[in-house]
Amino acid sequence: MTLVSPRLWEQSADWELDDAARDRATAERFRRPTTFGSGGSEPYAQALQSDDNVLYLHGNRADADPGTPTRVSTMHAGRWSAGADAIDRSLLCGVAGPVLDIGCGPGRMIQAAIDEGLDALGVDVSPTAVRIALAAGLAVLQRSVFDYIPLAGTWATLLLVDGNIGIGGDPDALLDRCVSLLCADGVLVVEVHRDPEHDLAYEGTLHDAAGHTSDAFPWAEIGVSALRRRAARVGLVQVAEWTRGGRSFARLARA
Ligand SMILES: C[S@@+](CC[C@H](N)C(=O)[O-])C[C@H]1O[C@@H](n2cnc3c(N)ncnc32)[C@H](O)[C@@H]1O
């Protein structure tokens, strides 16, 4: 029995070509170097696999001596590997599925979404993070958010948690990419810097206490007021903002 007529079959081959061309165009449009904590002696991968996992994010101005970071912040990778806490879980209050966790790490927010009865997928460039998430039985794709993502335009909830608005070092490009992934009435939940006006892009390197150092990668930090201004440029409006346990968040939707 033929389920697909020859004509339709030929046409579907054309559609596939169109899809492939569209995917290439999307990848070109959004392509950015994407290597949070990777390269060098892989401190991010090391931290995900060890108990001693405090990381130091150095921010280097492009024109500064690479040996002298202009700022340093401390990150606890143990939080990424642990289960979601009450604040993490509150981000999912009232949201709909399917949920796409962008830069999901080992996947605590995917598990939290599943616990809420939501369909959820994670996407992350780190092979180690993806391996850990897959071993936990979570649905995760190893790729950049700027590469092909299935179901683009149909995601009801996008998550950018724990500094992930910094991915690619260009919040405008990331917000634009999020718009292309969201469904018409979808929401984007973003963890923001606690200073509302903070708006900083820089070359980051990740370090650990044992001296492991990553290659440089583009990163950014942004507070809620700065996010609101940038979001407006890609047709998003802020529908909520809140602070809990010293962490700040915003929820955005299409204008
Ligand atoms: C600060 S960690 C946050 C991990 C996770 N969101 C959490 O809260 O547990 C940033 C994550 O973003 C991932 N990442 C960086 N660039 C990415 C990209 N272009 N696409 C997808 N993931 C990316 C990194 O591999 C890393 O796992």
The ligand as a Gaussian input file, in Angstrom:
#p B3LYP/6-31G(d) Opt

LIG

0 1
 C       25.656000      29.062000      34.152000
 S       25.417000      27.426000      33.520000
 C       23.708000      27.219000      34.029000
 C       23.253000      25.772000      34.046000
 C       21.756000      25.538000      34.269000
 N       20.912000      26.515000      33.622000
 C       21.382000      25.497000      35.711000
 O       20.857000      26.495000      36.217000
 O       21.615000      24.446000      36.311000
 C       25.302000      27.816000      31.759000
 C       24.963000      26.643000      30.856000
 O       24.685000      27.139000      29.534000
 C       25.267000      26.251000      28.586000
 N       25.445000      26.970000      27.311000
 C       26.362000      27.925000      27.002000
 N       26.198000      28.362000      25.749000
 C       25.133000      27.680000      25.246000
 C       24.437000      27.689000      23.997000
 N       24.814000      28.501000      23.009000
 N       23.384000      26.873000      23.825000
 C       22.989000      26.037000      24.814000
 N       23.609000      25.974000      26.021000
 C       24.655000      26.778000      26.238000
 C       26.555000      25.804000      29.263000
 O       27.090000      24.633000      28.703000
 C       26.089000      25.641000      30.697000
 O       25.603000      24.340000      30.932000

